[in-house]
């Protein structure tokens, strides 16, 4: 019985940690989206000073190599919506709502982990 209680507690802790990580990922994505706006409600235009050379999207192959200004852990966010759906079979919002381990496995399958 003690072992069962310990297992249940361990599972609950793992779930809390997973939820916390998912919430942190969602918060990071919200901050990234907010950074795209210039305060007027419009998406800010890229400038030549952008670390990403003014590119908003990259191909899967380009993202397999480090790119200045692209967070290595969030490379999938730099795929176009069309490429993202082609690679992952779902949109970016649905992908972001997945459990962390599912996102990691999906990124491994397409070579972005």
C-alpha positions as CSV (number, residue, x, y, z in Angstrom):
1,X,0.0,0.0,0.0
2,X,2.9,2.4,0.8
3,X,4.4,1.6,-2.6
4,X,1.1,2.4,-4.3
5,X,0.9,5.7,-2.4
6,X,4.5,6.5,-3.4
7,X,3.8,5.7,-7.0
8,X,0.6,7.8,-7.0
9,X,2.6,10.7,-5.5
10,X,5.4,10.3,-8.0
11,X,2.9,10.3,-10.9
12,X,1.2,13.5,-9.5
13,X,4.5,15.2,-9.2
14,X,5.5,14.2,-12.7
15,X,2.2,15.6,-14.0
16,X,2.6,18.8,-12.1
17,X,6.1,19.2,-13.6
18,X,4.8,18.5,-17.1
19,X,2.0,21.0,-16.7
20,X,4.4,23.6,-15.4
21,X,6.8,23.1,-18.3
22,X,3.9,23.3,-20.8
23,X,2.7,26.5,-19.1
24,X,6.3,27.9,-19.3
25,X,6.4,27.0,-23.0
26,X,3.1,28.7,-23.6
27,X,4.3,31.8,-21.8
28,X,7.4,31.9,-23.9
29,X,5.4,31.7,-27.1
30,X,3.0,34.4,-25.9
31,X,6.0,36.7,-25.2
32,X,7.4,35.9,-28.7
33,X,4.0,36.8,-30.2
34,X,3.9,40.0,-28.2
35,X,7.4,40.9,-29.3
36,X,6.2,40.8,-32.9
37,X,3.8,43.6,-32.3
38,X,5.0,47.3,-32.2
39,X,2.3,48.4,-29.7
40,X,-0.2,49.6,-32.4
41,X,-1.8,46.2,-32.6
42,X,-0.1,45.6,-36.0
43,X,2.7,43.1,-36.5
44,X,6.0,45.0,-36.7
45,X,7.9,44.9,-39.9
46,X,11.3,43.2,-39.8
47,X,14.3,45.5,-40.0
48,X,17.7,44.9,-41.4
49,X,19.0,44.8,-37.9
50,X,17.1,41.7,-37.0
51,X,19.4,38.9,-36.0
52,X,17.5,36.5,-38.3
53,X,18.5,38.6,-41.4
54,X,14.9,39.8,-41.7
55,X,13.6,36.3,-42.3
56,X,10.5,35.3,-40.4
57,X,10.4,31.7,-41.6
58,X,13.0,29.1,-42.4
59,X,12.8,25.7,-44.1
60,X,13.2,22.4,-42.1
61,X,16.7,22.0,-43.6
62,X,17.8,25.5,-42.7
63,X,16.7,24.9,-39.1
64,X,18.9,21.8,-38.8
65,X,21.8,24.2,-38.5
66,X,22.2,27.0,-35.9
67,X,20.9,30.4,-37.0
68,X,21.7,33.7,-35.3
69,X,18.5,34.9,-33.5
70,X,16.7,31.6,-33.6
71,X,16.3,29.8,-30.3
72,X,17.6,26.3,-30.8
73,X,15.0,24.8,-28.5
74,X,12.1,26.6,-30.4
75,X,13.2,26.2,-34.0
76,X,9.8,24.8,-35.0
77,X,8.3,28.2,-34.4
78,X,10.3,29.5,-37.3
79,X,8.6,27.2,-39.8
80,X,5.9,28.7,-42.0
81,X,2.4,27.6,-41.0
82,X,2.1,25.5,-44.1
83,X,5.5,23.8,-43.5
84,X,4.6,23.3,-39.9
85,X,1.3,21.5,-40.7
86,X,3.1,19.4,-43.4
87,X,5.8,18.3,-40.9
88,X,3.7,17.9,-37.7
89,X,0.2,17.2,-39.1
90,X,-1.2,20.0,-36.9
91,X,-1.1,23.7,-36.4
92,X,1.3,25.5,-34.1
93,X,-1.4,26.2,-31.4
94,X,-2.4,22.5,-31.3
95,X,1.3,21.5,-31.1
96,X,1.9,24.0,-28.3
97,X,-1.0,22.4,-26.3
98,X,0.6,18.9,-26.4
99,X,2.4,17.4,-23.5
100,X,6.1,18.2,-23.4
101,X,7.1,14.6,-24.1
102,X,4.8,14.5,-27.2
103,X,6.3,17.8,-28.6
104,X,9.8,16.4,-28.0
105,X,9.0,13.1,-29.8
106,X,7.4,15.0,-32.7
107,X,10.4,17.3,-33.0
108,X,12.8,14.2,-33.0
109,X,10.8,12.6,-35.8
110,X,11.3,15.7,-38.1
111,X,14.9,16.3,-37.0
112,X,14.4,19.5,-35.0
113,X,15.4,18.2,-31.6
